[in-house]
Structures are given as structure tokens and as C-alpha cells.
Amino acid sequence: MTADRKKTYHFTAKRACYIAAMTAILITCKEAISSLPNVELVTLLVCLFRVHFGVDTLFVIYIFAVVEGLIYGFHPLWWIPYLYVWTILWAVSHLLKKEDSPLAWAAMMGIYGLLFGALCTLPYFVVGDWAGGLAYFLSGLSFDLIHCVANFCVGLVLWKPLNNALDHVSKGYC
């Protein structure tokens, strides 16, 4: 293969198994601690999966969104944001994929947690009016702050050990 040609993507059974396992981990972790308001591992896992498994993480994100819709219903005001908020996180993780510092990742995840509510408010502006969208956003700021702090702490504590573990797991990846 010449240096200027991109590697061809092949969807294999092995890739499908990795995607299924990552999706199962994501859903299990999300549901296991769902009783804790705005404390979640999804942000951390999406970032780690993006670093180690690249574009295949998009399959994980969208399967996760569909399963969440099956569990909680496909109400467009929460479900449509799930289709883009995790994709935005995937894209930001792509930009930081070579970053080694757990502090940098934790800071990015904290900022993402703070912005999550704003990103999820977009449909409220579309289907309602500006006042309703703004009221929805402002009413959720305290939860966004919790999300920010929780994401930062989770990232700071778990980034390095999970990143090291996924280094080993992803060595045999396609």
C-alpha cells in the first residue's frame, strides 16, 4: 500500500463482536448508575472507545441511542439529541486522541458535562419558542453543574486505568 492511499474499511465479524461488547458495556454502565442524577460513565467510555476503536465507536453510539429509545421511548425531545450529542463528543475525542494527560481528558469531559444540557435544549427551541427553550435550559443548570463535576471526577480517576486496559484489549483489533 502506498503512503498516500487510505486504509480500506472492512466490516468483519470480529469488528461486529467488538462493537456488540462495547455497546453492552455502555448500556450496562449507564443503566447500573442511572439512579444517580447526572453521574454517568457514558462520556468517559465514548471518549475511550473513540481513542482505541476509532470510527467503529459511531456504531456503538447509534446502537446505544436506539436501545435507550427502546427502553425509555423515542420521544423526540430527548431522543433526537442523543443522536448528535454523543457524535459531537466522538468528534471532540477525535481531536484529542493523541492527548495523554488524564487531567486534559477530565477537563474536556467536565466541559462537555456542562454543555450537555445546552446541546440537549436545541429541540426545545425548534418545537417551542425562545422563552420556553431558555427556561428549559436555565432550569437544568444545576444538573449541568453536577454533570460537569461528576464527569471531571470520573475522568480524573478512571481515565488512566481504563485507557491502559483498553490499550491491551485493542492490540488485537482490526
N, CA and C of each residue as an Amber inpcrd file, in Angstrom:
protein
   522
   0.8520000  -1.1680000   0.0000000   0.0000000   0.0000000   0.0000000
   0.8990000   1.2330000   0.0000000   0.5960000   2.1750000  -0.8250000
   1.3910000   3.3980000  -0.8740000   0.9910000   4.3210000   0.2620000
   1.9010000   5.2210000   0.5940000   1.6920000   6.1060000   1.7370000
   0.4990000   7.0520000   1.5330000   0.1650000   7.3700000   0.2860000
  -0.9060000   8.3320000   0.0520000  -2.2910000   7.6860000  -0.0460000
  -2.3780000   6.3730000   0.0260000  -3.6800000   5.6950000  -0.0120000
  -4.1810000   5.4480000   1.3950000  -5.4560000   5.6730000   1.5720000
  -6.0550000   5.4190000   2.8750000  -6.3720000   3.9360000   3.0190000
  -6.3310000   3.4740000   4.2430000  -6.6550000   2.0870000   4.5450000
  -8.1450000   1.8480000   4.2930000  -8.4700000   0.7790000   3.6120000
  -9.8480000   0.4430000   3.3040000 -10.5260000  -0.1310000   4.5450000
 -11.7510000   0.2880000   4.7730000 -12.5250000  -0.1900000   5.9110000
 -13.2370000  -1.4780000   5.5290000 -13.0690000  -2.5010000   6.3350000
 -13.7690000  -3.7770000   6.1390000 -14.5400000  -4.1060000   7.4050000
 -15.8530000  -4.2600000   7.2570000 -16.6670000  -4.6550000   8.3950000
 -16.5960000  -6.1640000   8.5090000 -16.0120000  -6.6440000   9.6070000
 -15.7990000  -8.0700000   9.8020000 -16.6020000  -8.5730000  11.0040000
 -16.6700000  -9.8810000  11.1380000 -17.3450000 -10.4810000  12.2890000
 -16.6380000 -10.0730000  13.5870000 -15.3180000  -9.9890000  13.5370000
 -14.5560000  -9.5760000  14.7150000 -14.9360000  -8.1510000  15.1220000
 -15.0370000  -7.2570000  14.1500000 -15.4590000  -5.8730000  14.4330000
 -16.8610000  -5.8650000  15.0360000 -17.7570000  -6.6500000  14.4810000
 -19.1280000  -6.7100000  14.9810000 -19.1500000  -7.1640000  16.4440000
 -18.3110000  -8.1230000  16.7910000 -18.2450000  -8.5960000  18.1810000
 -17.7160000  -7.5100000  19.1180000 -16.6830000  -6.8040000  18.6830000
 -16.1660000  -5.6910000  19.4860000 -17.2380000  -4.6170000  19.6720000
 -17.9370000  -4.2830000  18.6050000 -18.9940000  -3.2680000  18.6690000
 -20.0940000  -3.7140000  19.6230000 -20.4800000  -4.9740000  19.5390000
 -21.5140000  -5.5060000  20.4400000 -21.0560000  -5.4450000  21.8900000
 -19.8130000  -5.8170000  22.1410000 -19.2890000  -5.7900000  23.5100000
 -19.2250000  -4.3530000  24.0410000 -18.7430000  -3.4190000  23.2150000
 -18.6670000  -2.0240000  23.6510000 -20.0600000  -1.4650000  23.9320000
 -21.0160000  -1.8060000  23.0820000 -22.3880000  -1.3340000  23.2730000
 -22.9700000  -1.8960000  24.5630000 -22.7460000  -3.1830000  24.8110000
 -23.2510000  -3.8140000  26.0320000 -22.6350000  -3.1580000  27.2760000
 -21.3450000  -2.8670000  27.2220000 -20.6740000  -2.1990000  28.3460000
 -21.2730000  -0.8130000  28.5670000 -21.4800000  -0.0730000  27.4870000
 -22.0220000   1.2860000  27.5700000 -23.4130000   1.2760000  28.2030000
 -24.2890000   0.4020000  27.7040000 -25.6610000   0.3270000  28.2070000
 -25.6790000  -0.1430000  29.6650000 -24.8930000  -1.1580000  29.9710000
 -24.8490000  -1.6870000  31.3350000 -24.3710000  -0.6300000  32.3200000
 -23.2900000   0.0610000  31.9740000 -22.7680000   1.1110000  32.8640000
 -23.7710000   2.2450000  33.0350000 -24.4340000   2.6200000  31.9510000
 -25.4120000   3.7200000  32.0260000 -26.5760000   3.3300000  32.9240000
 -27.1070000   2.1500000  32.7250000 -28.2760000   1.7230000  33.4870000
 -27.9260000   1.3830000  34.9360000 -26.7310000   0.8880000  35.1840000
 -26.3400000   0.4850000  36.5410000 -26.3130000   1.6660000  37.5060000
 -25.9520000   2.8450000  37.0040000 -25.8910000   4.0010000  37.9090000
 -26.8960000   5.0890000  37.5240000 -27.9430000   4.6880000  36.8180000
 -28.9270000   5.6670000  36.3460000 -29.6990000   6.3460000  37.4760000
 -29.6720000   5.7880000  38.6690000 -30.3770000   6.4250000  39.7860000
 -29.6060000   7.6230000  40.3390000 -28.3520000   7.7650000  39.9650000
 -27.5590000   8.9220000  40.3900000 -27.7600000  10.0390000  39.3670000
 -28.3140000  11.1710000  39.7820000 -28.6230000  12.2250000  38.8050000
 -27.3610000  12.8190000  38.1730000 -27.2810000  12.7070000  36.8660000
 -26.2210000  13.2940000  36.0510000 -24.8170000  12.7890000  36.3900000
 -24.7490000  11.5930000  36.9440000 -23.4770000  10.9080000  37.1310000
 -23.5170000   9.7350000  36.1740000 -22.5610000   9.6850000  35.2580000
 -22.6070000   8.6440000  34.2380000 -21.2000000   8.3080000  33.7520000
 -21.0640000   7.1380000  33.1660000 -19.7920000   6.6900000  32.6000000
 -19.7900000   6.7320000  31.0830000 -20.9120000   7.0900000  30.4830000
 -21.0370000   7.0770000  29.0260000 -20.0300000   8.0250000  28.3890000
 -19.8950000   9.2190000  28.9360000 -18.9570000  10.1930000  28.3760000
 -17.5380000   9.6300000  28.3670000 -17.1060000   9.1110000  29.4880000
 -15.7680000   8.5200000  29.5910000 -15.5820000   7.3890000  28.5970000
 -16.5670000   6.4910000  28.5290000 -16.4420000   5.3270000  27.6530000
 -16.4560000   5.7090000  26.1760000 -17.2950000   6.6720000  25.7930000
 -17.3050000   7.1130000  24.3880000 -15.9380000   7.6790000  24.0200000
 -15.3530000   8.4760000  24.9140000 -14.0230000   9.0340000  24.6420000
 -12.9750000   7.9280000  24.5110000 -12.9800000   7.0040000  25.4530000
 -12.0060000   5.9080000  25.4060000 -12.2020000   5.0200000  24.1830000
 -13.4550000   4.7000000  23.8870000 -13.7200000   3.8710000  22.7090000
 -13.2700000   4.5760000  21.4410000 -13.4770000   5.8880000  21.3590000
 -13.0320000   6.6420000  20.1750000 -11.5100000   6.5750000  20.0300000
 -10.8000000   6.7270000  21.1340000  -9.3340000   6.6920000  21.0950000
  -8.8390000   5.3260000  20.6250000  -9.4800000   4.2700000  21.0840000
  -8.9710000   2.9170000  20.8120000  -9.6240000   2.2180000  19.6240000
 -10.8450000   2.5820000  19.2890000 -11.5650000   1.8430000  18.2530000
 -12.0680000   2.7190000  17.1070000 -11.7400000   3.9900000  17.1420000
 -11.9870000   4.8980000  16.0300000 -13.4260000   4.9830000  15.5690000
 -13.5820000   4.8740000  14.2570000 -14.8870000   5.0880000  13.6170000
 -15.9280000   4.0560000  14.0610000 -15.4890000   2.9000000  14.4950000
 -16.4410000   1.8820000  14.9490000 -17.2400000   2.3520000  16.1700000
 -16.7210000   3.3300000  16.8820000 -17.4370000   3.8820000  18.0260000
 -18.7450000   4.5380000  17.5910000 -18.8050000   5.0060000  16.3560000
 -20.0690000   5.5870000  15.8660000 -21.1750000   4.5370000  15.8310000
 -20.8540000   3.3070000  15.4550000 -21.8430000   2.2250000  15.5090000
 -22.3300000   2.0500000  16.9490000 -21.3960000   2.0620000  17.8960000
 -21.7300000   1.9050000  19.3150000 -22.6780000   3.0130000  19.7610000
 -22.3570000   4.2570000  19.3870000 -23.1710000   5.4030000  19.7830000
 -24.6050000   5.2620000  19.2730000 -24.7630000   4.9090000  18.0140000
 -26.1110000   4.8660000  17.4450000 -26.8940000   3.6480000  17.9050000
 -26.2370000   2.5340000  18.1230000 -26.9330000   1.3780000  18.6970000
 -27.3590000   1.7000000  20.1310000 -26.4670000   2.3440000  20.8730000
 -26.7960000   2.7900000  22.2290000 -28.0300000   3.6850000  22.2240000
 -28.0800000   4.6400000  21.3080000 -29.2250000   5.5590000  21.2290000
 -30.5160000   4.8050000  20.9250000 -30.4530000   3.8390000  20.0300000
 -31.6480000   3.0590000  19.6900000 -32.1000000   2.2340000  20.8920000
 -31.1670000   1.5940000  21.5810000 -31.5350000   0.7930000  22.7550000
 -32.1290000   1.6820000  23.8530000 -31.5470000   2.8500000  24.0630000
 -32.1150000   3.7840000  25.0440000 -33.5380000   4.1840000  24.6360000
 -33.7570000   4.3630000  23.3390000 -35.1010000   4.6600000  22.8460000
 -36.0600000   3.5140000  23.1030000 -35.5880000   2.2910000  22.9330000
 -36.4290000   1.1270000  23.2080000 -36.7690000   1.0280000  24.7000000
 -35.8220000   1.4150000  25.5490000 -36.0470000   1.3520000  26.9940000
 -36.9660000   2.4750000  27.4630000 -36.6970000   3.6890000  27.0280000
 -37.3810000   4.8680000  27.5740000 -38.3840000   5.5090000  26.6290000
 -38.4860000   5.0060000  25.4270000 -39.3940000   5.5920000  24.4410000
 -38.6510000   6.5730000  23.5460000 -39.1360000   6.7120000  22.3350000
 -38.4610000   7.5410000  21.3410000 -39.0460000   8.9550000  21.3010000
 -39.1970000   9.5640000  22.4640000 -39.7130000  10.9350000  22.4940000
 -38.6720000  11.8480000  21.8490000 -39.0750000  12.6140000  20.8440000
 -38.0890000  13.3850000  20.0840000 -37.3380000  14.4450000  20.8860000
 -37.9100000  14.9360000  21.9710000 -37.2330000  15.9920000  22.7200000
 -36.0040000  15.5010000  23.4790000 -35.9440000  14.2070000  23.8090000
 -34.7200000  13.7010000  24.4250000 -33.9700000  12.7640000  23.4870000
 -34.6950000  12.0460000  22.6220000 -34.0220000  11.0290000  21.8220000
 -33.2300000  11.6270000  20.6620000 -33.7610000  12.6140000  19.9810000
 -33.0290000  13.2420000  18.8770000 -31.6920000  13.8230000  19.3600000
 -31.6520000  14.5070000  20.5120000 -30.3420000  14.9680000  20.9820000
 -29.3370000  13.8350000  21.1990000 -29.8140000  12.6630000  21.5960000
 -28.8910000  11.5360000  21.7660000 -28.1910000  11.1810000  20.4520000
 -28.8140000  11.4770000  19.3380000 -28.1970000  11.1690000  18.0490000
 -27.0520000  12.1150000  17.7210000 -27.0770000  13.3250000  18.2820000
 -25.9880000  14.2520000  17.9600000 -25.0650000  14.5840000  19.1330000
 -25.5350000  14.5260000  20.3740000 -24.6410000  14.9060000  21.4740000
 -23.4660000  13.9430000  21.6200000 -23.7200000  12.6570000  21.4230000
 -22.6270000  11.6760000  21.5410000 -21.7270000  11.7330000  20.3120000
 -22.2760000  12.0970000  19.1690000 -21.4620000  12.2570000  17.9640000
 -20.5320000  13.4650000  18.1100000 -21.0320000  14.5240000  18.7200000
 -20.1860000  15.6900000  18.9830000 -19.0400000  15.2930000  19.9190000
 -19.3510000  14.5320000  20.9600000 -18.3020000  14.0620000  21.8690000
 -17.2910000  13.2050000  21.1220000 -17.7590000  12.3350000  20.2400000
 -16.8740000  11.4960000  19.4270000 -15.9240000  12.3760000  18.6120000
 -16.4600000  13.4330000  18.0030000 -15.6430000  14.3190000  17.1680000
 -14.6030000  15.0630000  18.0130000 -15.0040000  15.5430000  19.1860000
 -14.0470000  16.2210000  20.0620000 -12.9720000  15.2360000  20.5220000
 -13.3670000  14.0200000  20.8250000 -12.4010000  12.9870000  21.2190000
 -11.4300000  12.6780000  20.0900000 -11.9150000  12.7520000  18.8740000
 -11.0330000  12.5530000  17.7210000  -9.9410000  13.6220000  17.7030000
 -10.3220000  14.8510000  17.9970000  -9.3430000  15.9450000  18.0050000
  -8.3050000  15.7760000  19.1130000  -8.6920000  15.1380000  20.2140000
  -7.7950000  14.9630000  21.3610000  -7.1710000  13.5760000  21.4390000
  -7.3390000  12.7520000  20.4140000  -6.9800000  11.3330000  20.5210000
  -5.5150000  11.0680000  20.8900000  -4.6400000  12.0030000  20.6040000
  -3.2250000  11.8060000  20.9330000  -2.8540000  12.3680000  22.3120000
  -3.8250000  12.9700000  22.9890000  -3.5890000  13.5580000  24.3160000
  -3.3840000  12.4440000  25.3440000  -2.3270000  12.5680000  26.1530000
  -2.0200000  11.5540000  27.1600000  -2.4550000  11.9230000  28.5740000
  -2.6940000  13.1920000  28.8170000  -2.9480000  13.6680000  30.1670000
  -4.3760000  13.3600000  30.6390000  -4.5010000  12.5910000  31.7260000
  -5.8370000  12.3740000  32.2970000  -6.5060000  13.6900000  32.7000000
  -5.7140000  14.6650000  33.1310000  -6.2650000  15.9590000  33.5180000
  -6.9060000  16.6660000  32.3190000  -6.2590000  16.5990000  31.1730000
  -6.8200000  17.2180000  29.9620000  -8.1280000  16.5350000  29.5650000
  -8.1520000  15.2090000  29.6130000  -9.3760000  14.4750000  29.2790000
 -10.4770000  14.7770000  30.2940000 -10.1110000  14.8170000  31.5840000
 -11.0990000  15.1130000  32.6210000 -11.6720000  16.5130000  32.4300000
 -10.8150000  17.4640000  32.0830000 -11.2890000  18.8370000  31.8510000
 -12.2470000  18.8730000  30.6630000 -11.9000000  18.1900000  29.5880000
 -12.7840000  18.1680000  28.4150000 -14.1250000  17.5200000  28.7710000
 -14.0880000  16.4240000  29.5220000 -15.3250000  15.7480000  29.9010000
 -16.1610000  16.6080000  30.8440000 -15.5030000  17.3650000  31.7190000
 -16.2270000  18.2820000  32.5930000 -16.9220000  19.3730000  31.7970000
 -16.2080000  19.9610000  30.8490000 -16.8040000  20.9940000  29.9950000
 -17.9600000  20.4090000  29.1960000 -17.7740000  19.2040000  28.6890000
 -18.8420000  18.5410000  27.9420000 -20.0760000  18.3480000  28.8280000
 -19.8550000  17.9220000  30.0760000 -20.9760000  17.7560000  31.0120000
 -21.7180000  19.0590000  31.2450000 -20.9680000  20.1530000  31.3140000
 -21.5820000  21.4740000  31.4990000 -22.3990000  21.8830000  30.2750000
 -21.9090000  21.5280000  29.0880000 -22.5830000  21.9060000  27.8420000
 -23.6840000  20.9360000  27.4220000 -23.7390000  19.7670000  28.0460000
 -24.6870000  18.7230000  27.6510000 -26.1200000  19.2400000  27.6450000
 -26.4980000  19.9310000  28.7040000 -27.8620000  20.4620000  28.7930000
 -28.1540000  21.4610000  27.6910000 -27.1820000  22.3180000  27.3970000
 -27.3650000  23.2970000  26.3180000 -27.5460000  22.5910000  24.9820000
 -26.7500000  21.5570000  24.7400000 -26.8730000  20.8110000  23.4840000
 -28.2280000  20.1170000  23.3800000 -28.7120000  19.6060000  24.5060000
 -29.9990000  18.9060000  24.5120000 -31.1910000  19.8600000  24.4440000
 -30.9610000  21.1320000  24.6660000 -32.0320000  22.1240000  24.6340000
 -32.4360000  22.5030000  23.2130000 -31.5860000  22.2470000  22.2430000
 -31.8500000  22.6900000  20.8690000 -33.2340000  22.2980000  20.3480000
 -33.7150000  21.0790000  20.5470000 -35.0670000  20.7510000  20.0570000
 -36.1680000  21.5870000  20.7100000 -35.9550000  22.0120000  21.9420000
 -36.9560000  22.8400000  22.6190000 -37.0950000  24.1970000  21.9340000
 -35.9960000  24.7040000  21.4100000 -36.0540000  25.9600000  20.6650000
 -36.7620000  25.7700000  19.3230000 -36.6160000  24.5830000  18.7460000
 -37.2160000  24.3070000  17.4360000 -38.7250000  24.1090000  17.5580000
 -39.1600000  23.2770000  18.5200000 -40.5930000  22.9650000  18.6250000
 -41.3640000  23.9760000  19.4590000 -40.6740000  24.7220000  20.2670000
 -41.3410000  25.7140000  21.1080000 -40.9390000  27.1120000  20.6940000
 -40.8040000  27.9310000  21.6760000 -40.3400000  29.2890000  21.4020000
 -39.0450000  29.5340000  22.1780000 -38.4550000  30.6910000  21.9470000
 -37.1840000  31.0050000  22.5930000 -37.3300000  31.0810000  24.1050000
 -38.4270000  31.6050000  24.5660000 -38.6300000  31.7320000  26.0130000
 -38.7060000  30.3470000  26.6690000 -39.4250000  29.4310000  26.0350000
 -39.5370000  28.0820000  26.5710000 -38.2070000  27.3500000  26.5510000
 -37.4820000  27.4830000  25.4600000 -36.1650000  26.8590000  25.3550000
 -35.1930000  27.4030000  26.3860000 -35.2160000  28.7220000  26.5500000
 -34.3320000  29.3520000  27.5340000 -34.7150000  28.9410000  28.9500000
 -36.0000000  28.8820000  29.2290000 -36.4670000  28.4530000  30.5550000
 -36.0410000  27.0100000  30.8380000 -36.1650000  26.1450000  29.8280000
 -35.7440000  24.7490000  29.9940000 -34.2550000  24.6820000  30.2870000
 -33.4640000  25.4380000  29.5340000 -32.0160000  25.4480000  29.7220000
 -31.6460000  25.9410000  31.1200000 -32.2170000  27.0630000  31.5190000
 -31.8870000  27.6420000  32.8270000 -32.3170000  26.7430000  33.9820000
 -33.4420000  26.0710000  33.8180000 -33.9120000  25.1860000  34.8870000
 -33.0040000  23.9690000  35.0760000 -32.2190000  23.6430000  34.0690000
 -31.3340000  22.4870000  34.1630000 -29.8940000  22.8100000  34.5200000
 -29.5820000  24.0830000  34.7360000 -28.1870000  24.4650000  35.0040000
 -27.5980000  23.7850000  36.2390000 -28.3880000  23.6170000  37.2920000
 -27.8530000  22.9590000  38.4880000 -27.4730000  21.5110000  38.1750000
 -28.2610000  20.8450000  37.3320000 -27.9250000  19.4780000  36.9290000
 -26.7000000  19.4590000  36.0140000 -26.5530000  20.4910000  35.1820000
 -25.3740000  20.5770000  34.3150000 -24.1060000  20.7590000  35.1490000
 -24.2040000  21.4930000  36.2330000 -23.0470000  21.6550000  37.1210000
 -22.6700000  20.3310000  37.7760000 -23.6760000  19.5830000  38.1970000
 -23.4170000  18.2440000  38.7540000 -22.7670000  17.3690000  37.6870000
 -23.2990000  17.4260000  36.4800000 -22.7640000  16.6390000  35.3640000
 -21.3090000  17.0100000  35.1080000 -21.0060000  18.2980000  35.1490000
 -19.6490000  18.7970000  34.9390000 -18.6840000  18.2250000  35.9790000
 -19.0400000  18.3740000  37.2360000 -18.1700000  17.9140000  38.3280000
 -18.0280000  16.3950000  38.2960000 -19.1350000  15.7000000  38.0770000
 -19.0930000  14.2340000  38.0370000 -18.2240000  13.7400000  36.8790000
 -18.4080000  14.3060000  35.6940000 -17.5870000  13.8980000  34.5500000
 -16.1130000  14.1650000  34.8090000 -15.8080000  15.3190000  35.3800000
 -14.4200000  15.6490000  35.6790000 -13.8180000  14.6280000  36.6440000
 -14.5190000  14.3310000  37.7370000 -14.0160000  13.3850000  38.7390000
 -13.8750000  11.9770000  38.1730000 -14.8900000  11.5370000  37.4460000
 -14.8450000  10.2040000  36.8310000 -13.6620000  10.1210000  35.8620000
 -13.5020000  11.1480000  35.0330000 -12.3940000  11.1590000  34.0790000
 -11.0400000  11.1690000  34.7510000 -10.9150000  11.9520000  35.8060000
  -9.6360000  12.0630000  36.5090000  -9.2590000  10.7400000  37.1770000
 -10.2400000  10.0630000  37.7470000  -9.9710000   8.8160000  38.4740000
  -9.8410000   7.6090000  37.5410000 -10.7050000   7.5220000  36.5320000
 -10.7790000   6.2920000  35.7320000 -10.0730000   6.3490000  34.3770000
  -9.6910000   7.5440000  33.9040000  -9.0980000   7.6120000  32.5640000
  -7.8750000   6.7060000  32.4330000  -6.9110000   6.8760000  33.3080000
  -5.6420000   6.1480000  33.1570000  -5.8140000   4.6230000  33.2550000
  -6.4980000   4.1020000  34.2950000  -6.6110000   2.6340000  34.3510000
  -7.4200000   2.0430000  33.1930000  -8.5040000   2.7030000  32.7970000
  -9.2920000   2.1700000  31.6750000  -8.5600000   2.3370000  30.3420000
  -7.8450000   3.4280000  30.1920000  -7.0560000   3.6270000  28.9800000
  -5.9810000   2.5470000  28.8600000  -5.3160000   2.2410000  29.9660000
  -4.3040000   1.1740000  29.9620000  -4.9310000  -0.1790000  29.6350000
  -6.0860000  -0.4560000  30.2310000  -6.7600000  -1.7280000  29.9530000
  -7.1530000  -1.8290000  28.4840000  -7.6800000  -0.7330000  27.9260000
  -8.0790000  -0.7640000  26.5220000  -6.8900000  -0.7910000  25.5820000
  -5.7220000  -0.3260000  26.0330000  -4.5070000  -0.4830000  25.2310000
  -4.2580000  -1.9670000  24.9550000  -4.4400000  -2.7880000  25.9880000
  -4.2290000  -4.2270000  25.8400000  -5.3220000  -4.8760000  24.9900000
  -6.5560000  -4.4950000  25.2540000  -7.6930000  -5.0800000  24.5260000
  -7.6390000  -4.7260000  23.0450000  -7.2700000  -3.4950000  22.7340000
  -7.3220000  -3.0450000  21.3430000  -6.1260000  -3.4700000  20.5010000
  -5.1340000  -4.0920000  21.1150000  -3.9500000  -4.5400000  20.3460000
  -4.3270000  -5.5440000  19.2620000  -5.2840000  -6.3830000  19.5190000
  -5.7030000  -7.3810000  18.5350000  -6.8310000  -6.9090000  17.6530000
  -7.1580000  -5.6210000  17.7470000  -8.2880000  -5.1110000  16.9860000
  -7.9330000  -4.9810000  15.5140000  -8.9600000  -5.0070000  14.6740000
  -8.8200000  -4.9770000  13.2190000  -7.9320000  -3.8590000  12.7300000
